[in-house]
Amino acid sequence: MQLLNYKTTLVLVLTLLLSGCADDDFFQKDALVDAPEQGIAPAPDSVWVVAGRHYERGWLHRLFWGRHNRDIWTTPVQLPVFDLTTVNGGMKVIKKSGGYQTSSFQLQDSLGRIYAFRSIDKDPVLVLAKFWRPTFVTNILRDQTSAANPYGALVVPVLAEAAGVYHTNPRYYYVPSDDTSFGSYAGEVQGKVYLLEEKFKAPKDHAAAFGKATGFADSDEALRNRYETNTHHFDQKAFARARLLDVLVGDWDRHKGQWDWAVFSKGTETWYEPIPKDRDQVFLKMNDGAIPFLATSKLLARKLYSFGNKVGDVKALMINAKFIDERLLSKLSKSDWVQIAQALQQNLTDAVLAKAVRQFPQPVFTLKGAEIEQSLKNRRDQLPELAEQMYAVLAEEVTIAGTDQKDIFRVRRLDDNRTEVTVTRPALEQVPEKVLYRRLFFTAETKKITLHGLREEDEYTIEGHVDDGILIEVYGGMGADSITDKSSVKGLRKCTRIYDTERGNEIDFGTEAKDHTTRDVRVHAYDQEGN
């Protein structure tokens, strides 16, 4: 605690010494720059721009606040000029969207396909409380955007293609300072660099890249379907593969809103495969200034983990994805994780990595290509180790959720080292009985397993007699449930805990279960949406 207070005090003191009020003219007015006298030949319908000349700073500022990726933001590159009437056969603005930091629009092309069009620079002022917006804190947050790599998204598609992960195909454009095609929003886009990226809403939206996909869903829709019916499933191995790719490129911001899902029908079952999007945070470089170095320690903003030659803190890259990781990776064994990582290693060859970094604009490749390529090679070689670490983080406490239909949970304490959990779907009309979940847990890895029923009348059985075992928590859900504990674990601590309402359920606590039933219906609550 003393160390935390010291660091916090140092940050505040240096902030007050080096900063003042918020700068109303922080951002550049126009990204356009003169073409270099020598070097790359001009491309048709293209201009030279800098992504953010406002991130150029002197040596003292860089000493305290970091060099970050300022050299990339201030390096002139060639980008095509955006013309709403000609790109993709002509496009139209559907609506303005985006979050607190990014200016973003939904566009539709001549074939009816939907795209996101968002600024690569960010203004984080709206994430602050109103009290702080006129102060030095706004300057700090704006300046720290320089830690992002503005062109990092260009590298990911080549890597994803080789890895077998679905992906978008981002393209960068400069919007002229006199462009009026965005109507009342023209002032937001003029003179800026924007990224155009596919969105997936219906089969007509870029379906050729997804084989037999019958449609697309966002995370909210896919999760809702998964919990409402036991015929909807996520491809957990495909998601693990995508998450390992995230770690490879250092993408720490992988919350549930950063995913779309390709939908596949297989008989009576529906499956969801991940489509990562919004690659704004790959190749982050945050830890090279005195104050950011302290601020991104494990005690403070740990998740802002810098890309480098080695991943020393894989847990930092999992913080923002905690909600979706816990729900979509609970089936996988350690051997599953390692096999996926080894396959990635084989597919991400040196040639693939070299091709990927060459997707940078030429001046950026000249500046950073060799360095990033070598880091990718080193991190690729580390993937099996990282997979084991990710597995260990997720294995410590595991929640296994049912659905709004009848589910049958069975826990078998096999011996002191092993506990098996299965979830079965009973036979329904035209839908056969099916094991939905089976995993072997190890006492040395897992401290707690939580079984979470939702609606309908679920069944739970816990059995087996051991000297040492994992804590099992049962949340029966809103139906009239049948819960039976036939197990025993040596010692004074009871290793089964049952949470449900006092009435309307059939519960046999046996000798091992501890009664946590209540009259409060809030005991049934399970966070299905993560909002």
Stockholm file with secondary structure:
# STOCKHOLM 1.0

chainA/1-531         MQLLNYKTTLVLVLTLLLSGCADDDFFQKDALVDAPEQGIAPAPDSVWVVAGRHYERGWLHRLFWGRHNRDIWTTPVQLPVFDLTTVNGGMKVIKKSGGYQTSSFQLQDSLGRIYAFRSIDKDPVLVLAKFWRPTFVTNILRDQTSAANPYGALVVPVLAEAAGVYHTNPRYYYVPSDDTSFGSYAGEVQGKVYLLEEKFKAPKDHAAAFGKATGFADSDEALRNRYETNTHHFDQKAFARARLLDVLVGDWDRHKGQWDWAVFSKGTETWYEPIPKDRDQVFLKMNDGAIPFLATSKLLARKLYSFGNKVGDVKALMINAKFIDERLLSKLSKSDWVQIAQALQQNLTDAVLAKAVRQFPQPVFTLKGAEIEQSLKNRRDQLPELAEQMYAVLAEEVTIAGTDQKDIFRVRRLDDNRTEVTVTRPALEQVPEKVLYRRLFFTAETKKITLHGLREEDEYTIEGHVDDGILIEVYGGMGADSITDKSSVKGLRKCTRIYDTERGNEIDFGTEAKDHTTRDVRVHAYDQEGN
#=GR chainA/1-531 SS CHHHHHHHHHHHHHHHHHCCSCCTTCSCSCCBCCCCSSSSCCCTTEEEECSCGGGCCCHHHHHHHCCTTHHHHTSCEEEEBCCTTTGGGCCEEEEEECCSSCCEEEEECTTSCEEEEEESSCCGGGGSCTTTTTSHHHHHHHHHGGGSCTTGGGTHHHHHHHHTCCCCCCEEEECCTTCCTTGGGHHHHTTCEEEEEECCSSTTTTGGGGTTCCEEEEHHHHHHHHHHCTTEEECHHHHHHHHHHHHHHTCCCCCGGGEEEEEEEETTEEEEEEEECCCTTTTCCCTTSHHHHHHTSTTSCTTCCCCCSSCSCGGGGGSTTHHHHHHHSTTCCHHHHHHHHHHHHHHSCHHHHHHHHTTSCHHHIIIIIHHHHHHHHHHHHTHHHHHHHHHHHHHSEEEEECCSSCCEEEEEECSSSEEEEEEEECCBTTBCCEEEEEEEEETTTCSEEEEECCSSCCEEEEECEESSCCEEEEECCSSCCEEEECCEESSSSCCEEEECBSSSCEEECTTTEEECCBSCGGGGCCCSSCC
#=GC SS_cons         CHHHHHHHHHHHHHHHHHCCSCCTTCSCSCCBCCCCSSSSCCCTTEEEECSCGGGCCCHHHHHHHCCTTHHHHTSCEEEEBCCTTTGGGCCEEEEEECCSSCCEEEEECTTSCEEEEEESSCCGGGGSCTTTTTSHHHHHHHHHGGGSCTTGGGTHHHHHHHHTCCCCCCEEEECCTTCCTTGGGHHHHTTCEEEEEECCSSTTTTGGGGTTCCEEEEHHHHHHHHHHCTTEEECHHHHHHHHHHHHHHTCCCCCGGGEEEEEEEETTEEEEEEEECCCTTTTCCCTTSHHHHHHTSTTSCTTCCCCCSSCSCGGGGGSTTHHHHHHHSTTCCHHHHHHHHHHHHHHSCHHHHHHHHTTSCHHHIIIIIHHHHHHHHHHHHTHHHHHHHHHHHHHSEEEEECCSSCCEEEEEECSSSEEEEEEEECCBTTBCCEEEEEEEEETTTCSEEEEECCSSCCEEEEECEESSCCEEEEECCSSCCEEEECCEESSSSCCEEEECBSSSCEEECTTTEEECCBSCGGGGCCCSSCC
//
